[in-house]
Amino acid sequence: PGQSFNLRQVSYVPSDTATWVHEKHVVKFGAELQKLQVNNIQPWLSSGNFSFGGPFTTNGTNGQGGLGMADFMLGLPGSYTLSKAPDLGERSWLLQSFLQDDYKVLPNLTLNLGVRWEGRSGWSEVNNQNSNFDPALLNPVTNTPGAISYAGKNGWSDLTPAKYGLFAPRVGLAWAPLRKTSVRMGYGIFYLPFSADTFSNQSPAGFSISQTIQSANSNSPIFALKDGPPPYTLPSAANRTAGSLNGSALTYHPTNIKEAYTQQWYFGIQRQITSSLVLDTAYVGTAGSHLPFPRDMNQPAAGPGTPQLRRPFPQFQSINEIYNDGSSIYHSLQIAGRQNVTKSLMLTASYVFSKGIDNSSYDHTSGLGNQSWQIASRPDLARGLSLTDMPQRAVASLVYQLPWGKGKALPNRGGILDTVFGGWQSSAIFVAQSGIPFTPTISGSNLSGALSGTWLPNRLSNGNLPAGQRTIRKWFNTGAFAVPSQYTFGNSGRDILRGPGFVNLNLGLMKSFPLSWLREGSRLQFRAEASNILN
C-alpha cells in the first residue's frame, strides 16, 4: 500500500551555567528552557492495508487447500484496514535548573551534594487537533459516563496538566582510605523524559481516519481488489461531538498521571592490586516507580454471554489507557578487572550477577516490551522477572600488538618489511550470558471472553526441563501447561521460563598505514573482523 510520512523535530534550548569556587567548595548551578516541537506530516494518501489469508481458494467440500497468494491473484482480500492521522504540530516545554556542591571535606574525601528541579507542560497541538477519552463526561447518546473530550472545547489544550514540583536530589562520595584503594558511592532520583512517543496523541480520535472491514465468512470477500475499498469520509468539525465515536477503539491519557522516575544507587571499591592490575567491585541497583504500563481499561470480565455488554464502558471497544502503575527493581554485583600483561598485550574482563523484576518491561520511548498482561485490573499479577533479566553475563577482551616490525622483537628494523609486516594489532572479544525469560501463552483465540490481554495457560508443574533434555524443538515441558476452561483465566505467570544462553567470540585484525605524503597525520587503516566465529 502507498504511504507517506514526514517527521520534523525542532528544539529551542537557551541555557546557562556558572561555577563558584570558595575554599573547599566548588559550587555549580544553572538553568535551561527547552521548547519542543514535533511535526508529523501525514498526507491523506495511504491506500490502507489488505489481508489475503486463503479462505476464498479453500475447497468448500473438505476445507483443504487455500493460499493467501491465490486469494491475492484473484483480487479477493479477507480484511482491510485504514488508519491515518492529520498533519500534527505537537508542542511542549521543559524548564529545569540544578545546584551542585563538590565539597572537599578532607584531602582524601569529597562529597557531592546536589538537587535538580524540573517543571514541564503536557503535550498540546498548535491547532487544537487533540482529543481524549473522559471517563466522567456524560455520553449524550447513551446517557452514561464515558465520552470524548476535545481540546479547545472542553476547557483544556494540554493532553495532561503541567507539573512543577519535580525535585530530584543527588548525593555522592569519593574516599581514598588507603593509597591504592578508593571507595565511591552515590544515590540519585531521575525523572524519565516526557516523550512525545508515549505522552502525546499521535492519532487523535475525531481527527483521524479509522476504517476496518472484515469478511464475515469464507464465501464473501469484502470487495474485489479491482474495485477498491469503499470511500472514506474525512473528519469534520460538525461530527466531533462527545458521542460521535461510540463503537470505536480509543486511547486514554489520564489527566492525573504521576511522573515516572527511577532511583539509582551505587557502592563501589577500586583496588590497584599490582602496578598493571586494577580490580573494580560494585553493587548497583535501580528502582522504577510510576512507570508507563498501557492496558485496556475497557476489558470485559471473563465469562459467557456478549463480551461487549460486560465492558465498563460498553459504548466503546477497547480503551488503551496509559496507566502509570508500572514498577521495577534491579540489583547487581559487578566485577571488572584490567591488566597490561606486557607493553603489547592488554586484558580486560568483567562479570555481572544480577536480577531484575517488574510488572511491565514497557519501553516508553519505543513502545516495545509491554507483553503478557492478562487481567487489566490486576497489574500485580503481571509482576515477575523483567524481560531483560540476565542473571549472569561475562565479557573478556584482549588487544595484542603483534611482535613484528620496527621497534618489535621480530624483525627489529624498518623499511619495506616494516611497512608490510609491522604494526599489526589483533583483538578478541568473548561474551557469555544467560538467556532471557519468556512467557508461555495459549495460541489461537482467547476463549476467556475478555477480548483483550494475553490468555495464559494453567500451570500444572514447574515446566523447566533438565539441561540435557532441552532441544530447539522442545525447550520446556509442554505437558506442564494446560488450556484453561472456556470463560476463565489461566493461573500461569509472566516470564516464568528462560530461553537459551548466548556465547559469542569476535576476532579482529587491523593495521594503520601512514600517508604523510598526502597530508601530515593522515593514515589509512586496514581492518578485518570475524563475528560469532563459534557459530
C-alpha positions as CSV (number, residue, x, y, z in Angstrom):
1,P,0.0,0.0,0.0
2,G,1.1,3.5,-0.7
3,Q,2.1,5.6,2.3
4,S,3.7,8.9,3.1
5,F,5.2,10.2,6.3
6,N,7.4,13.1,7.3
7,L,8.6,13.7,10.8
8,R,10.3,17.0,11.8
9,Q,11.6,17.8,15.2
10,V,12.8,21.2,16.4
11,S,14.1,22.2,19.8
12,Y,15.0,25.7,21.1
13,V,17.2,25.3,24.2
14,P,18.5,28.5,25.8
15,S,20.7,27.6,28.8
16,D,23.4,28.9,31.1
17,T,25.6,27.6,33.8
18,A,28.0,29.1,36.4
19,T,30.7,27.9,38.8
20,W,31.7,29.5,42.1
21,V,34.9,28.3,43.9
22,H,35.2,29.1,47.6
23,E,37.7,27.4,49.9
24,K,36.8,23.7,49.9
25,H,33.6,24.1,47.8
26,V,33.1,24.1,44.1
27,V,29.5,25.1,43.5
28,K,27.9,24.8,40.1
29,F,24.4,26.0,39.2
30,G,22.4,26.6,36.0
31,A,19.1,26.6,34.2
32,E,17.7,25.5,30.9
33,L,14.5,26.0,29.0
34,Q,13.5,23.6,26.2
35,K,10.8,24.5,23.7
36,L,10.0,21.2,21.9
37,Q,8.3,20.8,18.5
38,V,7.3,17.6,16.9
39,N,5.7,18.0,13.5
40,N,4.1,14.9,12.0
41,I,3.2,15.5,8.3
42,Q,1.0,12.7,7.1
43,P,-0.9,13.4,3.9
44,W,-4.2,11.6,3.3
45,L,-2.6,9.4,0.7
46,S,-2.5,5.9,2.2
47,S,-4.1,3.1,0.4
48,G,-4.6,1.1,3.6
49,N,-3.6,-2.5,4.4
50,F,-5.1,-5.5,2.7
51,S,-5.0,-9.1,4.1
52,F,-5.2,-12.3,2.0
53,G,-5.5,-15.4,4.1
54,G,-6.6,-18.0,1.6
55,P,-10.3,-18.6,2.6
56,F,-11.6,-17.9,-0.9
57,T,-9.5,-20.6,-2.5
58,T,-10.2,-23.2,0.1
59,N,-12.0,-26.4,-1.0
60,G,-15.6,-25.9,0.2
61,T,-16.2,-29.7,0.4
62,N,-13.2,-30.8,2.6
63,G,-11.9,-27.5,3.8
64,Q,-8.4,-28.2,2.4
65,G,-6.2,-26.0,0.3
66,G,-6.4,-22.3,0.3
67,L,-3.5,-19.9,-0.2
68,G,-3.1,-16.3,0.6
69,M,-1.2,-15.8,-2.7
70,A,-4.0,-17.4,-4.6
71,D,-6.6,-15.1,-3.0
72,F,-4.3,-12.2,-3.9
73,M,-4.0,-13.3,-7.5
74,L,-7.8,-13.3,-7.7
75,G,-8.0,-9.9,-6.0
76,L,-10.1,-11.1,-3.1
77,P,-9.0,-9.6,0.3
78,G,-10.3,-11.0,3.5
79,S,-9.8,-7.8,5.6
80,Y,-9.0,-4.2,5.1
81,T,-7.8,-1.5,7.5
82,L,-7.0,2.1,7.0
83,S,-5.7,4.4,9.8
84,K,-4.4,7.9,9.1
85,A,-3.8,10.9,11.3
86,P,-3.8,14.5,10.1
87,D,-0.8,16.8,10.0
88,L,0.1,17.5,13.6
89,G,2.2,20.2,15.3
90,E,2.8,18.9,18.8
91,R,4.3,21.3,21.3
92,S,5.7,21.0,24.9
93,W,8.2,22.9,27.1
94,L,10.6,21.8,29.9
95,L,12.2,24.2,32.4
96,Q,14.9,22.8,34.6
97,S,17.6,24.0,36.9
98,F,20.3,22.5,39.1
99,L,22.6,23.2,42.1
100,Q,25.6,21.1,42.9
101,D,28.3,21.4,45.6
102,D,31.6,19.4,45.4
103,Y,32.8,19.7,49.0
104,K,36.4,18.5,49.7
105,V,36.0,17.6,53.3
106,L,39.5,16.1,53.6
107,P,42.3,15.6,51.1
108,N,41.1,12.1,50.6
109,L,37.3,12.6,51.0
110,T,35.0,14.5,48.7
111,L,31.2,14.9,49.0
112,N,28.9,15.7,46.0
113,L,25.6,17.2,47.1
114,G,23.1,18.4,44.6
115,V,19.4,18.9,43.6
116,R,17.7,19.2,40.3
117,W,14.3,20.8,39.7
118,E,12.1,20.3,36.7
119,G,8.8,21.8,35.5
120,R,7.1,20.6,32.3
121,S,4.0,21.0,30.4
122,G,1.8,18.3,28.8
123,W,1.8,17.9,25.0
124,S,-0.5,20.2,23.0
125,E,-1.3,20.6,19.3
126,V,-1.0,24.0,17.6
127,N,-4.5,23.8,16.0
128,N,-6.1,22.0,19.0
129,Q,-6.3,18.8,16.9
130,N,-6.4,16.8,20.0
131,S,-8.9,14.7,21.9
132,N,-9.0,12.3,24.9
133,F,-11.4,9.9,26.5
134,D,-13.0,11.3,29.6
135,P,-14.5,8.5,31.9
136,A,-16.6,11.1,33.8
137,L,-18.0,13.0,30.9
138,L,-21.7,12.2,30.2
139,N,-22.2,10.5,26.8
140,P,-25.1,12.2,25.1
141,V,-26.1,9.1,23.1
142,T,-26.1,6.5,25.9
143,N,-26.7,8.9,28.8
144,T,-23.9,7.1,30.7
145,P,-20.4,8.2,31.8
146,G,-17.7,7.9,29.2
147,A,-17.3,10.2,26.2
148,I,-14.8,12.0,24.0
149,S,-13.4,15.4,25.1
150,Y,-11.9,17.8,22.6
151,A,-9.1,20.3,23.0
152,G,-10.4,23.9,22.9
153,K,-14.0,22.8,23.5
154,N,-13.8,21.2,27.0
155,G,-11.5,23.7,28.8
156,W,-8.2,22.1,28.1
157,S,-5.4,22.3,25.5
158,D,-2.5,20.2,27.0
159,L,-3.2,16.5,27.0
160,T,-2.0,16.2,30.6
161,P,-1.6,19.1,33.1
162,A,1.7,20.8,33.7
163,K,3.9,19.6,36.5
164,Y,6.1,22.0,38.6
165,G,7.2,20.3,41.8
166,L,9.7,17.7,40.4
167,F,12.7,17.7,42.7
168,A,15.5,15.2,42.2
169,P,18.2,15.1,44.9
170,R,21.6,13.7,44.2
171,V,24.4,12.7,46.7
172,G,27.8,11.1,46.1
173,L,31.0,10.3,47.9
174,A,34.6,9.6,46.9
175,W,37.0,8.4,49.5
176,A,40.6,7.0,49.4
177,P,41.1,5.3,52.7
178,L,44.4,3.7,51.5
179,R,47.0,4.7,48.9
180,K,45.9,2.2,46.3
181,T,42.2,1.9,47.3
182,S,39.3,4.1,46.5
183,V,35.6,3.9,47.6
184,R,32.8,5.6,45.7
185,M,29.1,5.7,46.4
186,G,26.1,7.6,45.1
187,Y,22.3,8.0,45.1
188,G,20.0,9.9,42.8
189,I,16.5,10.3,41.6
190,F,16.0,10.7,37.8
191,Y,12.7,11.6,36.1
192,L,12.0,9.8,32.8
193,P,11.7,12.0,29.7
194,F,8.2,13.0,28.9
195,S,8.5,11.9,25.3
196,A,6.0,12.6,22.5
197,D,6.1,8.9,21.5
198,T,4.2,7.9,24.7
199,F,2.6,11.1,26.1
200,S,1.2,12.8,23.0
201,N,-1.8,11.9,20.9
202,Q,-0.4,11.0,17.5
203,S,-3.7,9.7,16.2
204,P,-6.3,11.9,17.9
205,A,-9.9,10.5,17.8
206,G,-12.2,12.7,15.8
207,F,-9.4,14.0,13.6
208,S,-8.1,10.7,12.2
209,I,-9.4,8.2,9.7
210,S,-10.0,4.7,11.0
211,Q,-11.7,2.2,8.8
212,T,-11.8,-1.6,9.2
213,I,-13.7,-4.1,7.1
214,Q,-13.6,-7.8,7.9
215,S,-15.0,-10.7,5.9
216,A,-17.8,-12.4,7.8
217,N,-17.3,-15.8,6.2
218,S,-15.2,-17.7,3.6
219,N,-17.8,-17.2,0.9
220,S,-18.0,-13.4,0.9
221,P,-14.9,-11.3,0.2
222,I,-15.2,-7.7,1.5
223,F,-14.8,-6.3,-2.1
224,A,-12.9,-7.0,-5.3
225,L,-9.5,-5.5,-5.3
226,K,-10.1,-4.1,-8.8
227,D,-12.9,-2.0,-7.5
228,G,-11.0,-0.9,-4.4
229,P,-12.4,-0.2,-0.9
230,P,-15.4,2.0,-0.3
231,P,-14.5,5.7,0.0
232,Y,-13.8,7.1,3.4
233,T,-15.2,10.3,4.9
234,L,-12.7,12.9,6.1
235,P,-13.4,14.0,9.7
236,S,-15.3,17.3,10.1
237,A,-15.9,19.7,13.0
238,A,-19.6,19.0,12.8
239,N,-19.1,15.3,13.6
240,R,-16.9,16.0,16.7
241,T,-19.4,15.5,19.5
242,A,-18.9,13.8,22.8
243,G,-20.8,10.7,21.5
244,S,-19.8,10.7,17.8
245,L,-17.2,8.0,18.3
246,N,-19.3,5.5,20.1
247,G,-18.4,2.0,19.0
248,S,-14.7,2.9,18.4
249,A,-11.5,1.8,20.0
250,L,-9.7,4.7,21.8
251,T,-6.6,5.7,23.7
252,Y,-6.9,7.3,27.1
253,H,-4.2,9.6,28.6
254,P,-5.1,10.0,32.3
255,T,-5.0,13.6,33.5
256,N,-3.9,12.7,37.0
257,I,-0.9,10.8,35.8
258,K,2.2,10.8,38.2
259,E,5.7,11.4,36.9
260,A,7.7,8.3,36.2
261,Y,11.1,8.2,37.9
262,T,13.9,5.9,38.9
263,Q,16.0,5.8,42.0
264,Q,19.6,4.7,41.3
265,W,22.3,3.8,43.8
266,Y,25.9,2.7,43.6
267,F,28.6,1.4,46.0
268,G,32.0,0.5,44.6
269,I,35.6,-0.3,45.7
270,Q,38.5,0.0,43.3
271,R,41.9,-1.5,44.3
272,Q,45.2,-1.5,42.4
273,I,46.5,-5.0,43.0
274,T,49.8,-4.6,41.2
275,S,51.3,-1.9,39.0
276,S,49.5,-3.3,36.0
277,L,46.3,-4.8,37.5
278,V,43.3,-2.9,38.7
279,L,40.2,-4.5,40.1
280,D,36.7,-2.9,40.5
281,T,33.9,-4.4,42.6
282,A,30.5,-2.6,42.8
283,Y,26.9,-3.1,43.9
284,V,24.5,-1.3,41.6
285,G,20.7,-1.0,42.0
286,T,17.8,0.8,40.5
287,A,14.1,1.0,41.3
288,G,11.4,2.4,39.0
289,S,8.1,4.0,40.2
290,H,5.0,5.1,38.3
291,L,6.3,3.6,35.1
292,P,4.1,3.6,32.0
293,F,2.1,0.3,31.7
294,P,-0.5,0.6,28.9
295,R,-3.5,-1.8,29.2
296,D,-7.1,-2.0,28.0
297,M,-9.1,-0.2,30.7
298,N,-12.3,-1.4,28.9
299,Q,-11.5,-5.1,29.2
300,P,-14.7,-7.1,29.9
301,A,-14.6,-9.6,32.7
302,A,-14.1,-13.2,31.7
303,G,-17.4,-15.1,31.3
304,P,-20.1,-16.3,28.8
305,G,-22.5,-14.1,27.0
306,T,-21.9,-10.9,25.0
307,P,-18.5,-9.5,26.0
308,Q,-19.3,-6.0,24.8
309,L,-22.1,-5.7,27.4
310,R,-19.6,-6.6,30.2
311,R,-17.3,-3.7,29.3
312,P,-17.1,-0.9,31.9
313,F,-17.9,1.4,29.0
314,P,-20.0,-0.7,26.6
315,Q,-20.5,2.2,24.2
316,F,-16.8,1.8,23.2
317,Q,-14.4,-1.0,22.1
318,S,-11.0,-1.3,23.7
319,I,-9.7,1.8,25.5
320,N,-5.9,1.7,25.8
321,E,-5.1,3.6,29.0
322,I,-1.5,4.8,29.6
323,Y,-1.5,3.6,33.2
324,N,1.4,4.7,35.4
325,D,1.4,1.8,37.8
326,G,4.4,0.1,36.5
327,S,7.3,-0.6,38.9
328,S,10.7,-2.3,38.7
329,I,13.6,-3.3,40.9
330,Y,17.2,-4.3,39.9
331,H,20.1,-5.5,41.9
332,S,23.5,-6.4,40.6
333,L,27.1,-7.3,41.7
334,Q,29.6,-6.1,39.1
335,I,33.2,-7.1,39.0
336,A,35.7,-5.8,36.4
337,G,39.5,-6.1,36.0
338,R,42.1,-4.8,33.6
339,Q,45.7,-5.7,33.2
340,N,48.5,-4.7,31.0
341,V,50.3,-8.0,30.8
342,T,53.1,-6.6,28.7
343,K,53.6,-3.5,26.6
344,S,52.0,-5.4,23.7
345,L,49.2,-7.3,25.5
346,M,46.2,-5.8,27.4
347,L,43.5,-7.9,29.0
348,T,40.1,-6.8,30.4
349,A,37.3,-8.9,31.9
350,S,34.0,-8.2,33.6
351,Y,31.3,-10.2,35.3
352,V,27.8,-9.2,36.3
353,F,25.5,-11.2,38.6
354,S,22.0,-9.6,38.7
355,K,18.3,-9.9,39.0
356,G,15.6,-7.7,37.6
357,I,11.8,-7.8,38.5
358,D,9.0,-5.7,37.2
359,N,5.3,-5.9,36.2
360,S,5.9,-4.4,32.7
361,S,9.1,-4.1,30.7
362,Y,7.4,-1.4,28.5
363,D,9.9,1.0,26.9
364,H,8.2,4.4,26.9
365,T,10.3,5.7,24.0
366,S,9.8,2.9,21.5
367,G,6.5,1.4,22.8
368,L,8.0,-2.1,22.9
369,G,8.2,-4.6,25.7
370,N,4.7,-4.4,27.1
371,Q,3.9,-8.1,27.0
372,S,1.8,-10.8,28.7
373,W,-0.6,-9.0,31.0
374,Q,-3.8,-11.0,31.3
375,I,-6.2,-9.0,33.5
376,A,-6.1,-5.3,33.1
377,S,-7.4,-4.5,36.6
378,R,-4.7,-6.7,38.2
379,P,-1.2,-5.3,37.3
380,D,0.1,-7.1,40.4
381,L,-0.4,-10.5,38.6
382,A,2.0,-9.4,35.9
383,R,4.9,-9.0,38.3
384,G,7.7,-11.3,37.5
385,L,11.2,-11.4,36.0
386,S,12.0,-8.5,33.8
387,L,12.0,-9.1,30.0
388,T,15.7,-8.1,30.1
389,D,16.7,-10.1,33.2
390,M,20.0,-11.7,32.6
391,P,21.3,-13.4,35.8
392,Q,24.9,-13.8,34.6
393,R,27.0,-12.1,32.0
394,A,30.7,-12.4,31.5
395,V,32.8,-10.4,28.9
396,A,36.6,-10.8,28.3
397,S,38.7,-9.0,25.7
398,L,42.3,-8.7,24.7
399,V,44.3,-6.4,22.5
400,Y,47.7,-7.7,21.3
401,Q,50.2,-5.9,19.2
402,L,52.0,-8.5,17.0
403,P,55.8,-8.6,17.6
404,W,56.8,-7.8,14.1
405,G,58.3,-4.7,12.6
406,K,60.3,-1.6,13.7
407,G,60.7,-1.5,17.5
408,K,59.5,-5.1,17.9
409,A,61.2,-8.3,18.5
410,L,60.8,-9.9,15.0
411,P,62.3,-8.3,13.0
412,N,63.5,-5.0,14.6
413,R,64.0,-2.8,11.6
414,G,62.1,-0.5,9.3
415,G,61.9,-0.4,5.5
416,I,59.5,-2.4,3.3
417,L,59.4,-5.3,5.8
418,D,58.0,-2.9,8.5
419,T,55.5,-1.5,6.0
420,V,54.2,-4.9,5.2
421,F,54.5,-6.9,8.4
422,G,54.9,-4.3,11.2
423,G,52.3,-2.5,13.3
424,W,49.6,-5.2,13.1
425,Q,47.2,-5.4,16.1
426,S,44.8,-8.2,16.9
427,S,41.8,-8.2,19.2
428,A,39.3,-10.7,20.6
429,I,36.0,-10.2,22.5
430,F,34.3,-13.1,24.2
431,V,30.8,-12.9,25.6
432,A,28.8,-15.5,27.6
433,Q,25.5,-14.7,29.1
434,S,22.3,-16.3,30.5
435,G,19.2,-16.5,28.4
436,I,16.3,-14.0,28.9
437,P,12.9,-15.1,30.3
438,F,9.8,-15.7,28.3
439,T,6.1,-16.4,29.0
440,P,4.2,-19.5,27.8
441,T,0.9,-18.4,26.3
442,I,-2.1,-20.0,24.6
443,S,-2.0,-19.9,20.8
444,G,-5.2,-19.2,18.9
445,S,-8.3,-17.4,20.0
446,N,-8.7,-16.0,23.5
447,L,-11.7,-18.0,24.8
448,S,-11.8,-16.3,28.2
449,G,-14.3,-13.8,26.9
450,A,-12.1,-10.9,28.0
451,L,-11.4,-9.9,24.3
452,S,-8.0,-8.3,25.2
453,G,-4.9,-9.2,27.1
454,T,-2.8,-12.4,26.7
455,W,-4.6,-15.6,27.6
456,L,-2.2,-17.6,29.9
457,P,-2.4,-21.3,30.5
458,N,-2.9,-23.2,33.7
459,R,0.5,-24.2,35.2
460,L,0.4,-27.8,36.4
461,S,4.1,-28.1,37.3
462,N,7.4,-26.3,37.0
463,G,7.7,-26.6,33.3
464,N,11.5,-26.5,33.0
465,L,13.3,-29.4,31.5
466,P,16.8,-30.7,32.7
467,A,19.5,-29.1,30.7
468,G,20.4,-32.3,28.9
469,Q,16.8,-32.8,27.6
470,R,16.3,-29.3,26.1
471,T,16.3,-29.1,22.3
472,I,15.3,-26.5,19.8
473,R,12.0,-28.4,19.1
474,K,11.2,-28.9,22.8
475,W,12.9,-26.4,25.1
476,F,10.4,-26.8,28.0
477,N,7.9,-29.3,29.2
478,T,4.7,-28.6,27.3
479,G,2.9,-31.1,29.5
480,A,3.3,-28.8,32.4
481,F,0.7,-26.4,31.0
482,A,-2.9,-26.9,30.1
483,V,-5.6,-24.8,28.3
484,P,-7.9,-23.2,30.9
485,S,-11.6,-23.8,30.7
486,Q,-13.6,-21.5,28.5
487,Y,-14.5,-18.2,30.1
488,T,-11.7,-18.5,32.7
489,F,-8.2,-17.1,33.1
490,G,-5.1,-19.2,33.4
491,N,-3.1,-19.3,36.6
492,S,0.4,-19.2,35.0
493,G,2.7,-16.3,35.5
494,R,4.7,-13.9,33.4
495,D,8.3,-14.7,32.3
496,I,8.4,-17.9,34.3
497,L,10.7,-19.8,31.8
498,R,14.1,-18.9,30.4
499,G,15.4,-19.1,26.9
500,P,18.8,-20.4,25.8
501,G,22.0,-18.6,26.8
502,F,24.4,-16.9,24.4
503,V,28.1,-17.4,23.7
504,N,29.9,-15.3,21.2
505,L,33.5,-14.8,20.1
506,N,34.6,-12.0,17.7
507,L,38.1,-11.6,16.3
508,G,39.8,-8.7,14.7
509,L,43.0,-7.8,12.9
510,M,44.0,-4.2,11.9
511,K,46.9,-2.1,10.8
512,S,47.3,1.6,10.1
513,F,49.4,2.8,7.2
514,P,50.8,6.4,7.4
515,L,50.0,8.7,4.5
516,S,52.4,11.5,5.3
517,W,52.9,12.2,1.6
518,L,49.2,13.0,1.3
519,R,48.8,15.1,4.5
520,E,50.5,15.3,7.8
521,G,48.9,12.9,10.3
522,S,46.9,11.1,7.6
523,R,46.5,7.3,7.9
524,L,44.9,4.5,6.0
525,Q,43.5,1.8,8.3
526,F,43.0,-1.8,7.2
527,R,40.6,-3.8,9.4
528,A,39.4,-7.4,9.1
529,E,36.8,-8.7,11.5
530,A,35.1,-12.1,12.1
531,S,31.9,-12.1,14.1
532,N,30.4,-15.0,16.0
533,I,33.1,-17.5,14.8
534,L,31.8,-20.2,17.2
535,N,28.6,-20.5,15.3
